[in-house]
Amino acid sequence: MSWIYLTCAGLLEIGWPVGLKMAQMEGQRLIGVILALAFMLGSGFLLWLAQREIPIGTSYAVWTGIGAAGTFLYGILIYGDPASLGRFFGVGLILAGVVTLKLAHG
């Protein structure tokens, strides 16, 4: 169950940078900040639950990796961020690290 908590925490981790990006837009500042805070709380709570059974270093690396990769893809798909081969390769390395940590955990 801890890995489910951790995966969900990582997915919620995508929401707070998106909320902060929304907060930069005129007319969406308040809702963006509220969304960012809500996602931070939800993500942090699920990370806390996951860390009851998963080591802190592993859980933190997986949490941030999922959040970073998801935010990267969201930025490309929604905000038109650059989508170069090098950037995809870098995110691929992050995801490979996440998978390796999961496999090493057992």
N, C-alpha and C positions, 0 to 999 in steps of 0.2 A: 504493500500500500504506500510505502514511503516514496517509491519511485513514481507513482501516480501523482502524489502530492508535489513532488519535485518537478515533474513535467508540467503540471498545471501552473505551478509557481513561475516557471520559465516562460510559459505562454502569457501569463498575466504581466510579466516583466516587460513585454512588448508595449503594453498599454500606457505606461507612464511617459516614455519619451514622445509617444504619439500625442498624448494629452498636452505635453509641454509645447510641442510643435503647433498644435491647435491654438494654444494660448497666445501665440505670436500673431495670430490673425485678428484683425479688427472685428469686434462683435462676438468673438468666441473666447475671450480671455478667461472669464469666470468659469465657463463650462470646461474649458481645457484644463485649468488648474484643478478643478474639482475631480475631473476624470483622472488626472495624473495622481492625485492623492489617493483616490479610491483604488486604483490599480496598484499603487505602492503598498497600501495596507493589505490588500488581498494577496499579493505576491509575497510579501514579507511573512504573513501568517502561514501560508502554505510552506514556505521555506522553513519556518520554525518547526512545523509538523514533520517535515521530511528529515530534518536534522536530528530527530530523536533516534533514528536508526542508521542514517547515512553520515559518514564522517564530514566534518565541516568543510574541509578543503575540497572534497569531491562534490559535495552539494553546492558549494558556492561556485565552483568552476562550471558545473553543468547548468546551474541557474542563469549565470551571466552568459554562457554560451548560447543557450536557447534564446534568451532575450536579445543578444546581439545579432544572431543570425535572423531571427524573426523581424527585428526592427530594420535590418538591412534590406530584407525582401519587401517589407511594407513600404520603405522609402522609395525603392525602385518602382513598385507597382502603383503607388498612390501619389507620390510627390515627384516622380520623374528623376530620382537620383541617378547618378552615373552607373552604368551596368557594364563595366569593363571585365575582360577575362581575368585580369589580375585581382580585382575585387572579389569576384566569384571564387577564385582559387583561395584567397585568404579566408573567406567564410567557410569554404570546404575544409580547410585545415582546422578551423574552430570546431566544426561538426565532427570531424574525425577524432579530435581530442575528447569531445563529449562521449562519443561512442566508446572510445578506449577506456575512459573512466568508468563507464557503466560495466563494461566487460571485466575490468580489473576488480571491480567491487564484488563480483560473484553472484 
